[in-house]
Amino acid sequence: MTVSICFTLCRRLGREPSKTVSDTVVQFIRFGLVGVSNTILSYLLYVLTLYGIQTWKSGTGENYDYLAAQTVAFVLSVLWSYYWNRKMVFVADKSEQGPVWRSLARTFVSYSLTGLFLSSILLLFWVRVLGISEYMAPVLNLLLTVPANFILHKFWAFREN
């Protein structure tokens, strides 16, 4: 459906959509599907880890359990995302694929910039400054991190050079 909308808009603007445009749209849709599964997994891991830490630990003072929970969710969900993005989204011929370690390292760096560093800063802002629930704050982060992740993955993490 999104592809047909893209083609219709291009034609209305007097342009025939190129194969590159349609390939990128399909790629973005696939990235979105992987992202939805990754987001659900990451959020479930975050909540379960946060709940586990808070249940195990009973103390007073500053509570940064949500940052620990985010780190656990981050590592496991990046591995999930990497696997599915390599299989479904940024697929290259075997002859074009570089070493797995290179794209995996780039994936971790990309997600570190947006999914861990930026998300942690935003979590601190949402929770400490605005008083938003630590269970709701990660959902707000998606507005900034999803587009940034696609750009980093498309043009850097899975680019083989």
C-alpha positions as CSV (number, residue, x, y, z in Angstrom):
1,M,0.0,0.0,0.0
2,T,2.8,2.5,0.9
3,V,4.6,1.6,-2.3
4,S,1.5,2.4,-4.4
5,I,1.0,5.7,-2.5
6,C,4.6,6.6,-3.3
7,F,4.1,5.7,-7.0
8,T,0.9,7.7,-7.2
9,L,2.5,10.8,-5.6
10,C,5.4,10.6,-8.0
11,R,3.1,10.3,-11.0
12,R,0.9,13.3,-9.8
13,L,4.1,15.3,-9.5
14,G,4.9,14.5,-13.1
15,R,7.7,12.1,-12.3
16,E,8.0,8.4,-12.9
17,P,9.3,6.7,-9.7
18,S,12.7,5.1,-10.2
19,K,13.6,1.6,-9.2
20,T,15.9,3.1,-6.5
21,V,13.0,5.0,-4.9
22,S,10.7,2.0,-4.9
23,D,13.5,-0.2,-3.5
24,T,14.1,2.3,-0.7
25,V,10.4,2.5,0.1
26,V,10.2,-1.3,0.3
27,Q,13.4,-1.3,2.3
28,F,12.0,1.2,4.8
29,I,8.8,-0.8,5.2
30,R,10.9,-3.9,5.9
31,F,13.0,-1.9,8.3
32,G,9.8,-0.7,10.0
33,L,8.6,-4.3,10.4
34,V,11.9,-5.4,11.9
35,G,11.8,-2.3,14.0
36,V,8.3,-3.1,15.3
37,S,9.4,-6.5,16.4
38,N,12.6,-5.1,17.9
39,T,10.7,-2.4,19.7
40,I,8.3,-4.9,21.2
41,L,11.1,-7.2,22.2
42,S,13.2,-4.4,23.6
43,Y,10.3,-2.9,25.6
44,L,9.4,-6.3,27.1
45,L,13.0,-6.9,28.0
46,Y,13.2,-3.5,29.5
47,V,10.0,-3.9,31.6
48,L,11.0,-7.5,32.7
49,T,14.5,-6.4,33.7
50,L,13.3,-3.3,35.5
51,Y,10.7,-5.2,37.4
52,G,13.3,-7.9,38.2
53,I,15.8,-5.4,39.5
54,Q,13.2,-3.5,41.5
55,T,11.8,-6.7,43.0
56,W,15.3,-8.0,43.9
57,K,16.6,-4.7,45.2
58,S,14.8,-2.9,48.0
59,G,16.7,0.3,49.0
60,T,16.4,4.0,49.2
61,G,18.2,6.7,47.5
62,E,18.6,7.5,43.9
63,N,17.0,5.0,41.6
64,Y,18.7,4.5,38.2
65,D,17.3,1.0,37.7
66,Y,15.7,2.0,34.5
67,L,19.1,2.8,32.9
68,A,20.3,-0.7,33.8
69,A,17.2,-2.2,32.4
70,Q,17.7,-0.2,29.2
71,T,21.2,-1.5,28.8
72,V,20.1,-5.1,29.1
73,A,17.3,-4.5,26.6
74,F,19.7,-2.7,24.3
75,V,22.3,-5.4,24.0
76,L,19.8,-8.2,23.4
77,S,17.5,-6.2,21.0
78,V,20.5,-5.0,18.9
79,L,21.4,-8.7,18.3
80,W,17.8,-9.4,17.3
81,S,17.6,-6.4,15.0
82,Y,21.0,-7.1,13.4
83,Y,20.0,-10.6,12.5
84,W,16.7,-9.7,10.9
85,N,18.0,-6.5,9.2
86,R,20.7,-8.6,7.6
87,K,18.2,-11.3,6.5
88,M,15.3,-9.1,5.4
89,V,16.2,-5.5,4.9
90,F,19.8,-4.8,3.8
91,V,20.2,-8.0,1.8
92,A,23.2,-8.2,-0.5
93,D,24.6,-10.9,-2.7
94,K,27.0,-13.2,-0.9
95,S,29.7,-11.7,-3.1
96,E,28.9,-8.2,-1.9
97,Q,28.6,-9.0,1.8
98,G,31.6,-8.1,3.9
99,P,32.6,-9.8,7.1
100,V,29.7,-10.2,9.6
101,W,31.8,-8.7,12.3
102,R,32.1,-5.4,10.4
103,S,28.4,-4.8,9.9
104,L,27.6,-6.1,13.4
105,A,30.1,-3.7,14.9
106,R,28.7,-0.9,12.9
107,T,25.2,-1.9,14.0
108,F,26.2,-1.7,17.7
109,V,27.8,1.7,17.1
110,S,24.7,3.0,15.3
111,Y,22.4,1.8,18.0
112,S,24.8,3.0,20.7
113,L,24.5,6.5,19.3
114,T,20.8,6.5,19.0
115,G,19.4,3.6,20.9
116,L,21.6,3.9,24.0
117,F,23.3,7.3,24.2
118,L,20.5,9.4,22.9
119,S,17.8,7.2,24.6
120,S,19.6,7.5,27.9
121,I,19.8,11.3,27.7
122,L,16.1,11.4,26.7
123,L,15.1,9.0,29.5
124,L,16.8,11.2,32.0
125,F,15.0,14.2,30.6
126,W,11.6,12.5,30.4
127,V,11.8,10.9,33.9
128,R,13.9,13.5,35.9
129,V,12.9,16.8,34.3
130,L,9.4,16.2,33.0
131,G,8.3,13.6,35.5
132,I,7.1,11.1,32.9
133,S,6.7,7.5,34.0
134,E,9.8,5.4,33.5
135,Y,7.6,2.8,31.9
136,M,6.2,5.3,29.3
137,A,9.4,7.3,28.6
138,P,11.0,4.7,26.2
139,V,7.9,5.0,24.0
140,L,8.6,8.7,23.5
141,N,12.2,8.0,22.5
142,L,11.0,6.3,19.4
143,L,10.0,9.5,17.7
144,L,13.6,10.5,17.4
145,T,15.5,7.2,17.4
146,V,13.7,5.3,14.6
147,P,14.4,7.7,11.7
148,A,18.0,8.2,13.0
149,N,18.5,4.4,13.1
150,F,17.3,3.9,9.5
151,I,19.6,6.5,8.1
152,L,22.6,5.2,10.0
153,H,21.9,1.6,9.0
154,K,21.2,2.3,5.4
155,F,24.1,4.6,4.7
156,W,26.7,3.2,7.1
157,A,26.1,0.0,9.1
158,F,25.1,-2.2,6.2
159,R,27.1,-0.4,3.5
160,E,30.0,-2.6,2.5
161,N,33.1,-0.7,1.4
